[in-house]
């Protein structure tokens, strides 16, 4: 299994997880304000301020985003490209956002796939304060009570990373049992999910989130070699296999350091986390 050397010492535990509750809701994001403000406003109307959100459709205008690189300047194992700012609208094919907080204020982390006005198909990490929705955008959100992602300092990677912490400020309470997680570098992603779900007594679940992998191998044999990447889960499930053991399955879209996009289900047991993996496990 591919691994990547981080600048800081690895610290236990290798998965940070927190039980919470989740509720599925439909949201509409308004245009003419940046993505962070648009999402914050829509969530505020629900009484929740913690969520994992998925968008399939709509557009950005303008769009600003970065893609992964391995040039961390000696301080990081991986880093970001210069900002890409295509002209005109960009059609959203898929977008997943983790909404939480940074320094006590609303913040989000978003990975997506889109098509530029000139036809180029791009993917990467959205700059939420420099990007706007190009019109009203519909989304499906898992809103959370009991936990929130807070962007905290991480000595292992030297990044500030979304980390699950207890949270009781929401004015509403969700009904379905869930687990909010951060998987750390070099953790085998499928095994980390299966082990964490088992520790919380969950055998069947849907899986939602974004992150990065040190290369990845698809079930059809294709391989993405890049040691730095940005990905989103298009569909994730946890269910018992033929022997009754809970098995995670992840269908993803992922972009490498050359801006090439790979899509499909990744093979179980072959891929490890690069910098971080933000995950919501929702019991079914």
N, C-alpha and C positions, 0 to 999 in steps of 0.2 A: 504494500500500500504506500502510495506517495506521501511524503511528509515535507514540511517546510520549517526551517529554523527561524524561530522568533527571537527578537532582541533581548527579551527578559526571561526569567526563569518560570517554568510552568508551575502553576499553583493548583492545588486540589480545593474543592472538587472540580472535575473536568466538565461537568454539566451543572449549571445553576438553574433550578426549577422551583416554581412556586404554584401551589394550587390556587385556583380562582374560579370564577364562573363566567360563562360566555352566553351571548344572545345574538342571533342573526337578525340583521336589520338592513333595509335598503336606505341608501343615502343619495342625495343629489348635491353635487358641488357646483357652485356658481362661478361664472367667468369673471374676468376683469379684476381679480385680486390674485395674489400669489397662491401657489398650491397649499402652502402651510396654513395661510389664513382661511382659504376656502374649506379645507378639511376641518379645521378647528371650529369654524362657524357651524358647519353641518352637524358635527358631533355634539356641540354645545346644546343644540336643539333637542337632542335625545336624552340629555342628562348624564351622558358618559364622557369621559375624557381619556379613555384607554381603548385601543382597538387594533385589530389587524384587518386591512381593507383590500379588496380585490376589485379591479376595474377591467372590463373587457369592452372597449369601444370608447368613442369620444375622441377628443383631440387636445393637443397643447398648442398654444400660441401666445408668447414665445416659449420655446423649450431650451433649457440649458442642462447639460449633463456631462458626466465624466465616465471614462472607462478604466479598467484596471491596468496597472503596469507593475513591473518588478523593480523599478527604480525607487527605492525607499530612502535614498539619500544617506544610507548607512544607519538610519534611525528606525526604519520599519522593514518588515519582510516583504511588503507589497505597498503600492501607493496608487495614486490616481493620475490620469492623463490631464493635459490642459482641458479647459472647458470647451465642449462642442456646443455651438449655438446656431443650428441650421435656420435658414430663412423660411418664413411662411409657416403654415400649420404643419404639425406632425400628428399623424393618425395613430392613436393608441391601439395596439394589438393586445397587450396584456400589461398590467401594472399591479404590483403588490406593495402596500405601504404599512409600516409599523408606526403607529401613532402613540407617542408618550410625552416625555418632558426632558428638558435640558436646562440646568440651572434654575429649576422651578417654573420654567415657562414651557408652553406647548412646543413640541418638536416632532419631526417625523423622519423616517428613513425609508426611501422608496427605490425599488428596482423595476425596470420595465423594458418592453420591446415596442418599437414604434416605426413608422415609415415617414421619412422626410418628404417634403413637397417635391423634391427632385427624384424621388423613387428609391433613394438609399434606405436600406433597412438597418436601423440602429438599435442598440440596447445599452443599458448601463444604469448608473446611479444618478437619479434626478436631483438637481439643485433646487430645493423646495421654495427658496425665497426669490429665485430668479426665473421661475417657470410659472406660467398661468395656464389654466384650462381655456381652450378655445371656444367653449360654449358650455351649456349645462352638461354635466357628466354624471351618469348613473353608476352606482357602486354597490357592492355587497360587502357589509362589514360584520365582523364578529366583535361586538362591543364587550368590554370586560368590566367586571367588578371584582374587587379584592386584590388586584395586582396591576402594576403599570410598568412599562419599560422606562427606565431612567438612564440617561447617558452619563456613565461614570468612567473615571480614569481606570485603565487596565495596564498594569506594569508589564505584563507578559508581551503584549503587542505594541505598547506605547500609543494606543489609540484610546479615545473616549468611545465606549461601546454601550449600546442599549443593554441593560441588565434588569431582570425582573426584581421588583421590590414590592413589599406590601403597600396597598393603597385603599383607603376607605373614603375618599372624598367624593366619589360619584353619588349623585342624588338618586340614582336608580340601581336596582339589583338585577343582575342576569340570573338565568335559571339553570343553565346546563353546566355540568362539571367540566373543568378544563385545567390545563397546566401550561403556564407561560415559561419559556425556557431560553437560555443562551448556552449553546454548545461551544466549547473552546477549541483552539487550534489543535490540529492533528487527531482529533477524535473521529473515529469511523462513524459517519453520519447515521447509517441505518441502525447499527448496534446501539448508538447513543440514544436514538429515539426509542427503540424497543426496550432498552434497559430502563430508561426514565419513565416510560408509560407503565412498565411493570412495577416499578417502585411506588407508583401512585395507584396501583390496582386497576389500570385501564387496559382492556384487551381489544376493544374496537374503537376507532376514532377517525376523524378527519384531521389532516395535517396542513398547516398554513404558515407561510413565512418566506423569508429571504435570507441570503447569506453568501458564502463563498466556499469554493472547494479547491483542493490542490490537484487539479486535473479531474477528469471524470470518465467513467466507462459506461457506455449505454448497453442495454440488454440486447441490442442487435449487433453488438461488436464494435461500433464506432467509439473512438477515443478522442477526448479533448486533452491535449498534453499540457496546456498552459498551467503553470503553478499559481497563477493569480486569476481570479474570475469574479464575476458578479452574477447572481442567479435569483430567480423567483420560482416558487413552487406553483405550477399550473394546476396540479391535482395531486394530493397526497392522502394516503389511507394507511390505516393500521388494522389488520384483521388476522384471525387465526389461520395458519396454513393447514395442510392436510394432516399434520401431526399435532395440531392444536396449539402450536407456538405462535405468538403474536409476531407478525411480519410487517415491516414498513415497506411501502412502495411509494416512490417519488417520481412524478413526471414533471420535468423542469424545462425552463429556458435559461440558457447560460451564455455569457459573452466572455471571450478570452482577450488576451493582451493585443491581438491583431484585429480586434473588433469583429471577429467571426462569431456567428451565433449558432449554437447547437441546441437541439430540442428533442425531447423524448424521455422515456423512462430510463433511469440509471440503475445499473446492476447493484444488487445487494451485496455489501461486504467488500467493495473495492475502493471507496472514496472517503477521504478525510477532509475535515474542515480546514480552511486556510486561515482566515482572520477571525470570523465569527459566524454563527448561524442562529438567527432569531426564529423561534418556532412556537406556535400555539398548537397544542394537542387538545382537540375537543371531543369528549366522550360521546359515543353513539349508542 
